[in-house]
């Protein structure tokens, strides 16, 4: 399954409850995208999320439905830095 990094920019600090994340997960399931991990900036106004999805359009649909930004969506390949050691 292809992987994508999503950059999200928020006007205010991001605060998510368990209900918020459960709602996002339900939408993601409907759109057949998988949220793997997210990183939040120190000021809590920017996040970088790793997702699996068939395509960027599915991620954008899920974000729109969830009411969260998906400002930049980039297809990425995974590599293990240990192979270069």
C-alpha positions as a Markdown table, in Angstrom:
| # | Residue | x | y | z |
|---|---|---|---|---|
| 1 | Unk | 0.0 | 0.0 | 0.0 |
| 2 | Unk | 1.4 | 3.4 | -0.9 |
| 3 | Unk | 2.6 | 5.7 | 2.0 |
| 4 | Unk | 2.1 | 9.5 | 2.2 |
| 5 | Unk | 3.3 | 12.2 | 4.5 |
| 6 | Unk | 0.6 | 14.9 | 5.2 |
| 7 | Unk | 1.6 | 18.3 | 6.5 |
| 8 | Unk | -1.2 | 20.0 | 8.4 |
| 9 | Unk | -1.2 | 23.6 | 9.5 |
| 10 | Unk | -3.6 | 24.7 | 12.2 |
| 11 | Unk | -4.7 | 28.3 | 13.1 |
| 12 | Unk | -4.8 | 27.4 | 16.8 |
| 13 | Unk | -3.1 | 24.9 | 18.9 |
| 14 | Unk | -4.2 | 21.3 | 18.1 |
| 15 | Unk | -6.0 | 19.7 | 20.9 |
| 16 | Unk | -7.6 | 16.3 | 20.2 |
| 17 | Unk | -9.8 | 14.2 | 22.5 |
| 18 | Unk | -10.3 | 10.5 | 22.4 |
| 19 | Unk | -13.7 | 11.1 | 20.8 |
| 20 | Unk | -12.0 | 13.3 | 18.1 |
| 21 | Unk | -9.5 | 10.6 | 17.2 |
| 22 | Unk | -12.2 | 7.9 | 17.2 |
| 23 | Unk | -14.2 | 10.1 | 14.8 |
| 24 | Unk | -11.2 | 10.6 | 12.5 |
| 25 | Unk | -10.5 | 6.9 | 12.6 |
| 26 | Unk | -14.1 | 6.0 | 11.5 |
| 27 | Unk | -13.8 | 8.4 | 8.6 |
| 28 | Unk | -10.4 | 7.0 | 7.7 |
| 29 | Unk | -11.9 | 3.5 | 7.7 |
| 30 | Unk | -14.7 | 4.6 | 5.4 |
| 31 | Unk | -12.2 | 6.1 | 3.0 |
| 32 | Unk | -9.8 | 3.1 | 3.3 |
| 33 | Unk | -6.9 | 5.1 | 4.6 |
| 34 | Unk | -4.7 | 4.1 | 7.6 |
| 35 | Unk | -3.2 | 6.6 | 10.0 |
| 36 | Unk | 0.1 | 5.2 | 11.1 |
| 37 | Unk | 1.7 | 8.0 | 13.2 |
| 38 | Unk | 1.8 | 11.7 | 13.6 |
| 39 | Unk | 4.3 | 14.2 | 14.9 |
| 40 | Unk | 3.2 | 17.5 | 16.4 |
| 41 | Unk | 5.4 | 20.7 | 16.4 |
| 42 | Unk | 6.4 | 22.3 | 19.7 |
| 43 | Unk | 3.9 | 25.1 | 19.2 |
| 44 | Unk | 1.1 | 22.5 | 18.5 |
| 45 | Unk | 0.1 | 24.3 | 15.3 |
| 46 | Unk | 1.6 | 22.0 | 12.7 |
| 47 | Unk | 1.6 | 18.2 | 12.3 |
| 48 | Unk | 3.2 | 15.7 | 10.0 |
| 49 | Unk | 1.3 | 12.5 | 9.6 |
| 50 | Unk | 2.3 | 9.2 | 8.0 |
| 51 | Unk | -0.6 | 7.4 | 6.3 |
| 52 | Unk | -1.2 | 4.5 | 4.0 |
| 53 | Unk | -3.8 | 4.9 | 1.2 |
| 54 | Unk | -4.4 | 3.9 | -2.4 |
| 55 | Unk | -3.9 | 7.5 | -3.4 |
| 56 | Unk | -3.6 | 11.1 | -2.2 |
| 57 | Unk | -7.3 | 11.8 | -3.2 |
| 58 | Unk | -8.5 | 9.3 | -0.6 |
| 59 | Unk | -6.5 | 11.1 | 2.1 |
| 60 | Unk | -7.8 | 14.5 | 0.9 |
| 61 | Unk | -11.4 | 13.2 | 1.1 |
| 62 | Unk | -10.9 | 11.8 | 4.6 |
| 63 | Unk | -9.4 | 15.1 | 5.8 |
| 64 | Unk | -12.2 | 17.1 | 4.3 |
| 65 | Unk | -14.8 | 14.9 | 5.9 |
| 66 | Unk | -13.0 | 15.2 | 9.3 |
| 67 | Unk | -12.6 | 18.9 | 9.0 |
| 68 | Unk | -8.8 | 18.8 | 9.3 |
| 69 | Unk | -6.4 | 20.4 | 6.9 |
| 70 | Unk | -4.2 | 18.4 | 4.5 |
| 71 | Unk | -2.1 | 21.3 | 3.2 |
| 72 | Unk | 0.7 | 19.1 | 1.6 |
| 73 | Unk | 0.4 | 15.4 | 0.7 |
| 74 | Unk | 3.6 | 13.8 | -0.5 |
| 75 | Unk | 4.0 | 10.2 | -1.6 |
| 76 | Unk | 7.0 | 8.6 | 0.1 |
| 77 | Unk | 9.1 | 5.5 | 0.0 |
| 78 | Unk | 10.5 | 3.9 | 3.2 |
| 79 | Unk | 14.1 | 3.0 | 3.7 |
| 80 | Unk | 16.2 | 1.7 | 6.5 |
| 81 | Unk | 19.3 | 3.8 | 7.3 |
| 82 | Unk | 21.0 | 0.7 | 8.7 |
| 83 | Unk | 21.5 | -0.6 | 5.2 |
| 84 | Unk | 24.0 | 2.3 | 4.7 |
| 85 | Unk | 26.1 | 1.5 | 7.8 |
